[in-house]
Amino acid sequence: MTTQHYRPTRALINLEAIKENVRNLKNFLKPNVHIIAVVKANAYGHGDIKVAEAAIEAGATMLAVATPDEALHLREYFPNIDILILGHSPISFATVAAEQNIILTVFSSDWVKQLQLTSNRPLKVHMKLDTGMGRLGVTTIDEMLDLYSEIEKTNGLLLDGVFTHFATADEENESYFTKQVDKLNQFISKLPNKPRIIHVANSATTLMKDNTLQYDAVRFGISMYGLAPSPYVQTKLPFPITQSFSLETELVSVKLLHKGESVGYGATYTADETIYVGTIPIGYADGLIRKLGGQEVLIDGKRAPIIGRICMDQCMIALPKAYNIGEKVTLIGKQNEEEVTIDEWAAKVETINYEIPCIITARVPRIYITK
Ligand code: PMH
């Protein structure tokens, strides 16, 4: 049963766009390179299950998440696909991971020593190399070899993969990136045996760098959702990608604001001529953070600014003319020739596009569009 939503505020997720982005990637990759769909954080706010389903249909063969809870949620819906947890997992999760065929990231031989596996199934792990991200991963060849031998001698543990993560692949200046690649090559040259898969490329690396860095698989996150990893990459995309997230609501109130009258908490906006003001049912508790005050929305194919302070559940917009209650208002997305992009919001609040769909809270239902 699909849940009935009575408030008209909703995020529309275009699954066709996601599939198209994955298919275009598949055509771009070398043959036999796997696509790992990065669906952590509820698929960057787009909805983990539906996005995973679309990505798999379009050719992804593995899913990556950040946490054990995220992995278990996906496992309920996808009994067979490989699922990799990119972040830390506590020792207490290891046996459950083995039972559920969930692949863990390891980066500490102490962690491996403490394991007490009680599953009949092997626990698959990917070893994380820190080549310069400074987050997770072994930092020296000695540490890597120590971890490698600890894994090898632990019953029930299987080294399935090795990976690293790049810090600056989306930037024009390649000097730090090149250093990371050099360090990666040193690590790999000292690996006693090559595991099933090596994977190092995020979206930016996949789209911008030498195709030898595709190795056996790429971890495709932000660009699967149709967003470029940075404004620089946006100007250099090797194939088109389509934004899959839009956000819309409807006018629930329209009134005249006379010259000299004000709107919202703090009465920060005062009309200098008589205007129509519309109220829409979306506010900071939905992720429309107060810093988005002044951001334009689309109504009737035209831009209209948010005026006054954004409230918890509502905000007000200056209307170009009187509209009826129920008129559609697009906060992110297209109306006729006009478009408000996620990148426009990101610039407005001085952040990266990744953060925008993630901060749209769970109160906003995700509605899926399939064609
Ligand atoms: N692999 C790892 C280990 C990641 O942390 C991420 C994204 C990806 C792949 C996918 O990268 P992409 O979305 O650029 O393609 N991780 C994060 C992060 O931790 N903060 O922002 C993005």
Residues whose N, C-alpha, C, O or C-beta is under 5 A from the ligand:
A	BS01	PMH	V38 L86 H165 N202 S203 A204 R219 F220 G221 I222 S223 P229
